[in-house]
Amino acid sequence: MHLVKASVYLALYAVMAAFLLASAAMAQVPVSAWTQALGGACRDAAWCLELTGDGGCLLAGEYQAAATDCVDVLLLRTDAAGDSLWSVLYGGAATDVAYGMAGTPDGGYAILGQTASYGAGSNDLWLLRTDSLGALLWQRTYGGPDDDGAYHICTLEDGGFIIAAWSRDDSLGTSDAWLIRTDAQGEVLWDRRFGGPADDFGFSVLPVPAGGYLFFCTSHSFGQGNGDWWIIRTDAQGDSLWSRTYGTPHRERARDLLPCSDGGFLLLGYGQMEGRPDYDVWLMRTDAQGDSLWARTYGGLGYDEGWCLQEISGGRLLIAGWTQSFGAGLEDAWLVCCDTLGNLDWHYTVGGPGCDFGFKARPTPDGGYLLTGMTHSFGSGDPDVLLARLEPANLRCQLQAAGVPTLPPGGGSVSFTAQVANDGAVGAGFDFWVAVRLPDGSLYGPTMLRTMPGLAAQDSLFRPLVQAVPPAAPAGSYWLIARAGDYPGTVCGADSFLFTKEAGRTASGAGEGSWVCTEDSFPGELGGPSVSRRFMAMPEEVALNVSPNPFNPQTVARYELREASHVRLRVYDTAGRVVATLVDGWKVAGVHEVTFDGTGLASGVYLVRLQAGEASQLQKLVLLK
């Protein structure tokens, strides 16, 4: 951080610098360490993930050697680099899949899934108990003559298990949510069914510290009727104490839940927003009685689903799922990080040009993440198991100005040098933006916003900059702030310095005139930030660049096509409404450009989306008047 030479400013500088850094929400955006595609020539997927003590992990899911073969339960052990150490298959003559897994006190695992090979029905619940190397110790099936299924299992203090499931009765034409309690050998101690005149499904369960369980379901029988969230609070014997439903007249789906220290709960799933056919990720916080305290949604213009919820360092929350709205492909695996109130810190996509899905994620002891699911973009199968290792980015931002710059009453400019260094072990991309803290304490900007697509590990970039200060700007002390991260909410590195403007003109706020920050570009920088940060991204079928950004009132969108296709280029506001259609027609391969005029629109953030055939790009725009 720049050392201010004038001693009169030292105390003020220390206080303000601490305030600026504290307000920057220094969440660590991850970067890709590696991505693995594991499996054979046909269908493979991982629905479960548990960490192992040596930095590796254990995955459970499904494996199909060839299209004519049956699907078996897959248990796959990897090392810290994601390479397979061993794998075990379990199954019979039909389809068998694992959807849930939990560790056991002896270092082994309980694997929960569905089997069409064993049991009484067309599909039954299947519980397999293994040792730490995957050797089968025992197995149990649960169910009746019709379809039964399950996604979630918890190991309890006595070594037994609690299972969230559902059971269908074809004679009634409906399914009930099904809660099963077993002992350590898988023998049923009790089971409870919950439901009404329509379909109800159990998806997740957790033991409550005060005793009993919280059962998280999707209900078509209760609530507003088109598939609502339904939580059931039970006693230790599974009998209902109370229940709550949450939802809209549209579709909602339950997926995962976490306990909170005050006795409340965090619920995760996805649902349809008003007037839109697609899903957004939905996160809700409740009190101990199930009353909603707040709810947040995350998503864009496509289908976005949340499947797994984890608490990470600092009390933040990590959501794993998949997105159509962001990333490189038709669907990408997706991580979303938010603070304890659900405010977005960062989001990150993993995938290629095809369909890629995330189902489970776990934080690693070194501050990174493991994400698993299935991929159609990489590997030899269709799909293969997706396993990605992410590490926290380690960007450092430093500013250097000559002393404490002082501007005359007529304004002028402040010259300074910015350095961004990547102190991490892998390459990283970032947004770089500049803002100004005004004498009245308000923040003006960004006065500059750029994207750097890649900075190698242990490398740094220097950039001379000039911040314009208009004549009408009020007299007083200013702070120039530069940040590197994922604009606007995620800051990985920040620095600031003080400058002043002498009295002589009367003004308030920012004053009229230009506040643009200009000068040389970082090598390789783009004209504006990508909505979804994709560090070390693969080459795209289409490329989109909008510059200048921020802009007022016009900017130019340039796009490149590798092959001729139908192109649609539209601008949306943050509510998803189309504010302009720039292109809608057939375009030949090559580079094209079109001007977007924001006259008549309010200052703020907009999204421009390029759709060319099956490829798409999305970029954020800032209209700054």
N, C-alpha and C positions, 0 to 999 in steps of 0.2 A: 504494500500500500504506500502511496506517495507520502513523504514526510513534508508537512507544511513548515516553511522556515520562519514565518512570522509568529512569534510566541503568543501574541494576543489571540490567535485563533486556535491554539493547541487544545485547550479544554473544550471549547465548542466543537472542534473537529472530532475529538474522541467520543463525545456524547452522540453527535449526529452519525458518525460512522457506525457505532454500535446499533443505533436505531435502524439505519438503512440495511445493515446486514441481517438484523433480526427480522425485519419486515420482508426480507427477500424469500422466505420459505425455502431454505436451502435443502431441498429434497435432492437425492442423488439419482439422476436419470441413468438407467443402465445402458450398457453397450454390449454388443454381441461378442462373446468369447469363442463360441463354436455352435454349430447346429449339426445334429446327426439325424440321418434317416436310417432306421433299423428295421429289418424284416426280410421277407422272401420276395418271391415273384408275384404274389397275389395280395390278398387283403390282410393288413396288419394295423393294429391301433392300440394305443395305451390309454386307459381310462383312469388309472390309479398311479400314484407316485409317492414313495417314501424315501427319505434320506437314509444313507448308511454312514457309519462312523468314519470311513476312510475317504470321504468326499464324493463317493459314487452314489448310486441310487438303485432302488428296486422298482420296476414297472410291472403292472398287471393289466391285461387287456385281452386281445384276441389275435389269433394267427390262423391263416389259411395258406397251405403250401401251394395249392393249385385250384383253379376254378371248379374242378370236379370233386375236390376234397371237402370234408366237413370243416367247420370252424372250431378250433380248440381254444381253451383258456391258455394264455401265455403269461409266464412269469419270467422276467428278464432282469438280470443283474448287470450293472455297468460299473466301470471304474470312473475316476474323477474326470477323465477326458471324454466320457460318453461312449467309450468302446465296450462292446459286450464281453463280459467275463464268462457267463453261463446263462442258459435258458432252459426252462422246463415247460412241457406241454401237458395239459390235463384235458381229457375229454373222451367222448365215445363216438357213436356212429352218426350223430346229428350235430346241431349248432350249440356250442357252449361258449359263453363270454363272461369275463370278470368285469364288474363295474365298481366294486368297492374293495378296500384293503385296510387292515389295521395291524399294527404291531402287537405282539403279545409279551408277557413278562419274561419269558424264557429266551427272548431274542428271535423267535419265529414270527409267523404271520398268519392272520386269518384272511382268507380271500373269499369274497362274496360275489356271486353272479347268478346267471340264469343257465339252466341246462335243459336241452331237449333230448339228451341222451339217457338221463336217469330220472327217477322219481315217478310220481303218479300221473302227472298231467302233460299237456302238450309243451308247456314250459314251467319248470319249477325253480324255486330258489335253491341255490347250491352253495354250501359253506365248506371250504377246504381249509384244513389246518396243516401248516407245513413247519419244518424247522428252518433255520437261518439259511440253509443251502437249497431250499425248495423241495426237500424230500417230504412226501405226503405222510402225515401222521394219522389223520382220519378225515372223513367227509360225511356230510349230512345233506339230505334234501328236505324241503318243506313245501307243501302245497297240496292242492286238490286236483280234480280232473281237468280243470281249465287253466288258463294262463295266469302265472304268478311271476312277479319280478321285484327286483330290489336294486338300489344304488348306493346305500350307505350303511356302514357298520362301525360301532364304537366298542373298544375293549373297556370293561369296567374294572373297578378296584378288586373284585373277587376273582378276576380272570375270566368271567363270563362275558357275554356280548349282548348288545341291544341293536336291533336291526330295523331300519326303515324300509318298508316294502308296500306292495299292493297285491290284491288278490281278486281275480275275476270270477263271477258266477254267470256262466252263459245262459242258465235258465232264467235269470233276471235281466240279462243283457247289460250289466253294470259291473264296475270294479269298486272295491273299498280300499281305503288306506289301511295298512296292516302293520302293527307294531309287535315285534317278537323279542322276548327276553329268554336267553339260554344260559346254561351253566358253562363252565370251562371246557366241557366235552361236547358242547353243541346240543345238549338235550334241552328241549323246550320246558321252561319253568312256567311261563304263561304267554299268551298272545291276546291282543285286542284288535278288533276291527272297528273302523270309524267310517261312516259314509251316509249317504242319503239316496234319493231316487235316481241320481245320475252318477257319472264316473268321478271317483276320488282316488288320488294317488299319493302315497307317502314317498318323500324324496330324501329327507335328512332328519337326524335325531341327535340330541345331546343330553347327557345327564345334567341336572340342575343342582348346584351346590346345596340348596336348601332341601333337596330330596326330590325324587321323581324325575320326569323327563319333559323336554320340549320337542314336540313332533311337528315337523314342517312339511306341509302337503300342498298339492294343487287340488282345488275342489270345483266341480261343476254342479254340485248339489246345493251349496250354500254361497252366500255373498250375492254378487250381481249376476252370477249364473253362467258366464262364458269362460270359466277357468280363472278362479281367484286364488290368491294366497290364503292359506288356512293354517293357523298354528293351534295346537292342542296341548295344553299344559296338563300333565298327568301326575298322579301320585306314584309311589314306588311300585305299585302293583299294576300300573298302566291304566287305571281308571281316570276318566276325565275330571279335572277340577274346573277348568274354564277353557274357552276357545275364542278365537278372533278370526275374522276374515278381513282382507284388504284387497282393494282392486277397483276397477272401473267397469263400465259395460263391455269393455274390450277384453282381449286375452291377456292373462298373466300366467307365468310359470314359475314355480318354486324350484330352487336348486340347493342352496347351502345356507348355513347359519353359524354364528359364533356367540358365545356368552360374553357379557360385559361385567366389569367389576362391581357395578352398582345393582346387579341382579337383572338388568335388562338384557336385550338381545339385539343382534344385528342379523338381518335377513337379506338374502341375495337371490335374485332371479332375473327375469326379463319380462317385458310386457309391451303391448301396443300403446302408442301415444294417441291422443285425440286427433282424429281425422287422417291418420297415416296407417298404411297397411303393415309397415315394418315394425320390428321390435327394437327397443332400447334396453340396455342394462339398467336394472332397478335395484337400489340399495336402500334399506330402511332401518332406522334405529328405533327401538321400543323401550318402554320402561318395564319393570318387573311384572306388571299386570297385562302387558301386551299392547298398551296404548301407544300409538305412534308419536314419537318425538320429532323426527324429521325424516324426509325421504329425498333421494337424489337419483337422477337418471344420467346415463352417459351413453353417447352414441351420435350418429350422424344421419345421413340420408338413406342408409341401407339397413339391413338386418344386423343387429348387434346383440350378442347373448353373453351373460355372465354365468359361469358354472362353478367356480371355486372361490372361496373367501378365506383369506389368511390374515392374521395380525403380524406385522413386521416391526422393525425397530422404531422407537419413538411413538408407539401406539398407532402408527399409520396402518392403513388397510390395503391389501393387495388383492385384486380381482383378476382371475384368469378366465378367459373365454375366447370368443372369436368375433370378427367384425367384417362386414361388407363395406363399411363407410370409409375406412382408412386402410393404408397399406398398399402392397404391390399387386395383389391378385384378386380373384373373384371373392375369396374369403381369406383372411389371415388370422392366425393365432394372435391373441391380444392380451396384453397385461395393462391394467389400469391401477394406478396408485393414488390414494386420496388420504386426507388427514382425518383426524378423529371426528370431524363434523361432516365428512363426506365431500369436502371441497377437493377438486381435482389437483393433484400435484404433477403427475405426468402420465403419459400412456405410450405404449411401445408395441409395434407389430413385428411378427415373425412369420415369414412365408415367402413364396415366390409367385409365379404367374398363375398357378392353379388354385385349388381349394385346399386350405390348411386350417386346422381347427385346434384350439387349445382347450383342455379339459381339467387339468390339474397343474398347480404351481406350488412350490415350496421355497421359502427363503433359506439361504445357505448361511453358515456361521460367519463367513467373511463378508457379508453384506450383499452378496449376489442373489441370483434366483435360478431355479431350474423350472422349466416349463415343458409339459408333455401333452401329446394329443395324437393327431394323425395328419399326414401330408400327402397331397397329390402332386406337389411341385418338385420334390426331391426323392432320390432313392430309386429302387428298381421295381417296387410294388405299386399297386393302385388300390388303396393307399399303403404307405409305410408308417411305422411308428415315428413320430416327431419328438425329438428331445433337444432342447436348446438350453445353453448355459449363458446367462447374462451376468455382467459384472458392473459395479457402479462406475459411472464416468467420473473422472478426476480432472476437471477443468479449472484452470486458475486464470483470473482476469486481473491485469494491473494497468493503471493509468499513470502517466507522467506529464505534469504541466510545470511551467517555470514559476515557482513560488505560488503566490495567491494572485491570479490574474485579476486586474481591476479595469473595468470598462468605463468610458466617459458617459455622460448623460445621454449622448446620442446613440449609444449602443455600439455594436461592432461584432467582433468574433473572438472566440477563445480557441487557441491551438493547443493540441495535446497529442500524445502518442498512446495507443492502446496495444497491449500485448495479451494474447490468449495462448496459454500453454496447456498441453495435454500431459499431465503427470501420470496418467494411467498406463496399464500394460497392453491395451488394445486401442486401435484407432477409433475416433469418435467424430460425429458431426454435431453441429450446434447452430442455434440462432444467436446472433449478436445484436443487441439493441442498446440505444442510448436514450436517456430521459433526463429531465431537469426538475429538481425540487425548487419551487419558487419561494420567495421571501415569506409568503403567507402560509407555507407548509404544504401546499397542494403540489401534486406531481403532474408535470406536463410532458406529454410524449406518448409513444416513442418519437423522437426526432430522427432516428435512423433505425432501420430494421432490415437485417440481412441474414442469409443462410449460408453457412460453410458446410459443404456436404461431407468433408472428411479431413481430419487432422491426425497424422500418424502418432503412435505412442511415443512419448518422450520428445515430442516436437513442439515448436511454438511459432507463432506468427506475430509480426509487428505491423502496425498500421498508423500512419499520421492522419489525424482528423481535425476538422475545423467545425466548431459549433457556433452558428450564427445567433446573435442576440439582437432583436429588433429595437429601434429607438423608443417605441412605446412601452417596452418592458419596465416595470417599476424598479425603483432604486432599492438596494438592499443586498443581502447575502444569498447566494444560490449554491446548490450542490449539483454538480454534473455526475450522473450515475451511469455506468456501463455494466451490462450483465451478459453473461453467456449461459445458454441452457436451451430450454424449449419454450419459446415465447407463447403466452405471456406469463404463465404461472409457475414455471419451474426454473430455478436459478441454481446453476452448478458453480459459478464463479462470479464475483462482483467486486467492483472497486468504485471509488468516488473521490472527488476533490472539490474544494471550495473556490468560488470566485465571487466577485462583487461588482455591482454597478452603482456608479456615483449618482447622487441626487441631482435634480435639475429638471425633471419631467414628472408629471403626476399621472399615475396609471394604477390600475389594480389588475389582479389576475395575471395572465401571461402577457397582456397587451397585444395590440395588433401588429402584424408583420411576420416575417419568416423566422422560424426556429429550426430550419433544416440543418442537420449535421452531415457534412460532406467531406470528401477528399478521396484518397486512394482506396481501392478495394483490396480485401484479402485475396490472395491468389486462388482462383477457382470458385469464388463465392457466387451464389445465385442471387437473383433480385428480390426474393421474398421467402419467407419460411414455409416449409412444408407443414401441413396440419399434423401429419404423423411422422415423427422422426424415425428414419430408417438408416441407422449407422451402417456404413460399408455396404450400401444397397447393391443388388444385382442390376444389370442393365435393364432398362424398361423398354416396352414396346412403343410407348409414346413418352414424350418429354414436354413439360409445361413450365414456362418461366414468365412471371409477370413483373414488370419493372417500369417506372419506379414503384416502390412499396416501402413505406406509406406513400400515398399519392393524393393530389388535390388539383383539379377534379378529375384529371384523365390519367390513365395508365395503359400500357400496351401489353397484351397477352401474346406471347410467342410460343408456338407449339410445333413439334416435329413428329412426323409420322414415318414409320419404317416401311409401311405399305399403304396403298390407297384404301380408304374405308369411309363409312358414314361417320361424320363428326358432329357431336353436339357439345357446345361450350356455353355453359350457363353460369350466372352469378346468383347466389342465394344469400339471404340474410341469415342470422343465427337461429331463427325460428324455422328454417327450412323452406321459406317462401322464395319463389323465383322472382328476382328483381330485374333481370335482363337475360335475354337469349342472344348471345353474340354470334354463334354459328349453329346452323342446323341443316346439314347437307353433305353431299359427297365431296371428298377432297383427295387429291392425288398425294403420293408420297413426297416428303420433303418438308421444308420449313415454311410455316405460315404465321401471319400475325394479324391481330385485330385490336382496335382501340376500344376501351371501355370508358365511358363518360359517366362519372358519379354526380354530375350536376343534378340537383333535386333530391339527392339522398342525404340522410343525416350522417354525421361523423360516426365511425364505429368500425366493427369487424364484419367482414363479409367473406364468403367462400366462393371460389370459382372452381367448377368441376368440368374436366375434359373427359368426354366419353368417346372413344374411337373403337368401334367394333366391340370386342369383349374387354379391351384394356381401358383403364381409367386413371386419372390423376386428380388430386384435390389439393388446392392451395389456399392459404389464408391471405386476405387482403385487409389493409387498414386504410380507411378513408379519413384523412386528418385535415379538417378545414380550419 
